[in-house]
Amino acid sequence: MAASSSSIVNSDQTEIGTYRPENVLVQVTTIRLTKENCLKWSAAITMGITGRGRIAYVNGSKGEPPANSMAWDTWFLEDNQVKTWIVNSVSSDIQPLILRKKTATDMWIILEQMYGQKKRKVRVYQLMKELYALRQGDLSLTDFYAALKSKWEDLDYHSDDVW
């Protein structure tokens, strides 16, 4: 009995604690980036990537080591893992913009430049207009408050005003 149960457990010390690519998910968020939802998408994918310990590949703090160093293979593998997560989280019409980028950081920069709307006056105007037009109508008080609060948070994110 002991012999049969030990055959199930991998006791090879070279594989314990090592990276297993076949166990890595290809999707870290169900929200896909479109041309309109960058704020929501970036929050969701940042959480997913951070939760898997790879945010340094997005924000650029884990730069590429020299190609002849021992760390390069691991860096290359992990950076491509993050690139896969990013590609799989954007809509098919956005994917061609980033597919050929060298690093996950390069992909992130392109997506921020193209679709990020932080601090833009036009976005603030749009949000204020949406807030002004928002009415309770048939919504419950809870649903109306949630919609209002969501717009307020978006406005706070995009606005330079001190509240």
N, C-alpha and C positions, 0 to 999 in steps of 0.2 A: 504494500500500500504506500509506504514512504517513497519507494523508488518511482512509482507511477506519478505521485503528486509532484515530485521534484523535477520530473521531465517537463512539466507544464511551465514551470518558472524558469526564466532565462537567468542562469547564474554566471554567464560570461561577463566578466568585469569590464571588458572593452565596450560593451553596449549599454551598460547601466548608466543612466544619466546623460547619454549622448542624444543628440538631435535626431529625431526620426521624421524625415520629410513626409512619409506616407500618413502620419498622424496629424498633419497640419491642415487646418481648415482653409478653404479658398475664399471664404466670405466672412467678414467681420461685422457687417451691418446689413440689414435688409433694406435700408434706405439707399436708393440710387440717386446719384447726382444728376440733376437736370439743369436746364438753364435758369430755373427759378428758385431752387431750394438749397443753395450753397450753404447758408447758415445752419440749417437743420442737418444737412449731410455732413458738414465738417465737424459738428459737435458729435454726431454718432460715430463717424469713422475714427475720430481722434480718441474717443473712449475705447473703441474696439482695439485699435493698435496699441494704445497705452496699456490696456489690460493684458496684452500679450507681450509686454516688455520691449516693444520695438519703436516707440515714439522718437527715439534718437535718430532713426533713419529718415523720418519725415522732417524734423526741425533742423536737420543738418549738423547736430552736435556729434554724430558718429560719422566722421568723414572716412573716405576711402583710404585704407592703409596702402603702403607700397605693394605693388603686384607680386614682388618676390618675397614678401614676408609671410610667415606662417598664419597670420591673422587674416590674410586676404580671402582665402577660401571661405571661411566662416562669414566674413563681412559680405562677400558676394552672394552667398546662399541666403542670408537673412535679408539683405537689401532686395533681392529678387522676390522673396516671400512677401515683403511689404508692397512691392510694385504689383504683384498679383492681386493682393487685397484691394489696392486702389483701382486697378483696371476693372476688377469684378464689381466694384461699387459705383461705377459711373455708367450712364446710359450709352447705348451703342453709337449714338451720333457724336459723343464726346471722346470715346476711346481712341480714334485715330490721332487726336491731338497729343496724346501722351504715350502711345505704344512704343515709340522709338527713343524715349528719353533714357539717359544713361543710368540715373539713380532715382530712388523714391523721392528724394528732396527736389530734384528737377521736375518730377511730375507734379509735386505739391505746389511748387512755385508757379508753374503754368496754370494750374487749376485756380489758384488764388487770383492770379492776374486776370484770367478770363471771366471768372464767375463770382469771385468774392466781391462783396459790395460794402465792406466795412467803411464807415465814415463818409459815405457818399451822400451828398445833398439830395440827389434825385430819389434815392431810396428812403431817406427821411421824409421827404415830401409824400411819396407814395404811402408810407406807413401812416402818416398823419391823416391823409385823405381816407384811408381804410378805417382808421379809428373813428373819425368823424362820422363816417357812413354806417358804422356798425350799430345795429339795432337788435333788441332782444327778440322781437317778433314771436315766433313759436318756440324759441329755445327756452329751456328751463333756466332758472336763475343761475344754477351751478354751471351749466354749459355756456351761458352768456358770459359769466365772470371768467371762465377758463379761456374763452376766445379773446376777451378783452385783455386779460393778463398776458396772454401769448403775444398779442400785438404790442403791449407796453414793453415787454422784455425785448422784442425785436427792435423797437424804437430806441430803447436804452442802449442796446448794443451798437446801433448805427449812429447815434447822436453824440455830439460832444458836450451837450448840456450837462451841467452839474445839478443833480436833483436834491 
